Amino acid sequence: MSGFHASVLTLYPEMFPGALGLSLAGKALQDGKWSLDAVQIRDFANDRHRSVDDTPAGGGAGMVMRADVLARAIDHVAPPHDNRPRLLMSPRGKPLTQARVRELAVGPGATILCGRFEGVDQRIIEARELEEVSIGDYILSGGEPAALVLLDAVVRLLPGVMGNDISGDEESFEGGLLEHPHYTRPQEFEGRAIPDVLVSGNHARIAEWRRQKALELTRARRPDLASGLNGKD
Ligand code: SAH
């Protein structure tokens, strides 16, 4: 098998491919441009109750996913010779960036562990060298929506997935800037016209206008991104 292969470890395999079975990602999945298996973690429990979690050491609320069960699941889908990165979706992780998404998209795929409850036993993170990845500073009830977000961002970059390969390079973040605003017909909407420059036919002026707007937007909304651009404009 060629292309990007994702293995997702989850207590809810029914959530996959989910939204990724539709539209561009779904078509690409059907066409074999990427592949996905969603593996039920519970299948690797070995007690009568098939338990995957237990109470936290030291006390407190909630449950913690067991390291031994997770180790069996991980070793099953990603044996030691498997060179795909092993990711753990986690609010404590490094925030996902377009740069990391690009790296993943040129690689062989990923094994993605989705947490539930209070999260996973720390020892599985260390013992299997999991890379913790966050999709933002908020708490989800489980890692599955985060895995879908990460995969959506990766899959659209795979060769042949986006109809127009150029558009990928002009998106927000790709040049370190947020993208300029877009307009389309009608020429006038509720008294608001499309900016003259965009209908001028002057491609140099249009490019300059877009770059200016991108800079203004980035400075106003994301000074953290804009700070890296000083001197470049
Ligand atoms: N007690 C944890 C939160 C657990 S939320 C804490 O306070 O840090 C349950 C699971 O949802 C996590 O194990 C993780 O897999 C997933 N999750 C929640 N928020 C996330 C986020 N922002 N990014 C990625 N995964 C997240």
Residues whose N, C-alpha, C, O or C-beta is under 5 A from the ligand:
A	BS01	SAH	M89 S90 P91 C114 G115 R116 F117 E118 G119 V120 V133 S134 I135 G136 Y138 I139 L140 S141 G142 G143 A146
